[in-house]
Amino acid sequence: MKNYLGILLVFFSTFGFAQERCGFSIGNKIKQVNNPNWIKQQVEFEHQLRALENTNAGQMLRVTAKIYKIPVVVHIVHNNTSNFIGGTNNTNISDEQIKSQIKVLNDDYRKKVGTNGSNINPVGADMEIEFELAQKDPKGNATTGITRTYVAQQNFDLQYDNKILANIIHWDFEKYLNIWVVKSKNGTIGYSEFPYDSDLIGLEADGSLIAEQNIFDGVIINYTNFGTCCGNLNPTYNLGRTVTHEVGHWLGLLHPNGDSNCGDDFCNDTPQIEKLNDGTTCNKLTSNCGGVIRMNMIENYMDYSPDRCMNTFTNDQKSRTRLALALSLKRKKLLLSLEILTETEKLTISIEPNPAKSIANLRVLFKGEKSVNISVFDLRGISVYEDVYDAQKSSLYSIKTENLRTGIYIIRVVAGSETSSQKMVIDK
Ligand SMILES: [Zn+2]
């Protein structure tokens, strides 16, 4: 087991003072100091993930996959006495800036063609996770998914002040991804909570850790590293990738070097590297780990590269996030509590885009909870593939159409006792 909990500080001089991409490693170190069992517990968690990845390897071969849609609440915690919204150097950032960040998350986590999140990397993954500003607040009232709170405190230490921020405002951690946008006190531009909790199989309960996670969970971002517009942005980290990176941690991903020289991030398709890209350019980097020279994957969102260099999550990173979502009680609860898509009296299905190229999204709506069977037939009536999901509510699924030839197919969905079919055109 390599040590991946070492402190990693990365300094550069964009503004002439020390700036750090991410406070995640340091956050780990704090936990380690507070709770000596933490390393042991996290190591067990990693072993579990690896074991499950091995036994569930076939899961990734499914042709269809459920798309997770995560509701997000953005808490603007600002020091603007006039409460004026937007403009340059205003911590009370505009709705437009917030929405530009949500778009980046969706472009990056869905590898959307025609956006900065697109890539042609052979191991590049569509993470099949989408984010939307919450439409209902914890009381069930309509909301924009944005809160604005004036505080006397001018700036925050992203690593040490997380509980202060959660105390100022948070929405139920088990129902929303909470993102706080603040002015950072020092150079750290992002901070995140790992999806650890003791209800995972094989882990002993630890009261202090559970208590801690009940107090803070989510992501904190410096306001000049949030979104892609509106006059506030840092010149290097200006395309919203700090949030993509920190949400990656929130979903269980580690830095590609495992936070130590040639360390392990538990993803086989990210190259083992000596150190993260702490420069301000996208120049290629190589590493020598165990006498093997490899090209760093500086384009990986979990590296420290400038925003413009980044466009890749890998298949193993996808596998890891989906396992973390399935295994971590807190994240699992969040998935279970997701607002279900509209219920319909009768089974209704729709396909987008149609015609499709490499991927199509299938929307399946019905009433209540049912098992869902998705089949695709060619025009001769021969089944091309079939996937079955138990205990589903109205959901979105993705269909990988990359291996289907150009032509017309029939998608058949059976939900409980109802059946619905629709024509899908593949046009490559
Ligand atoms: Zn990080």
Residues whose N, C-alpha, C, O or C-beta is under 5 A from the ligand:
A	BS01	ZN	C22 F24
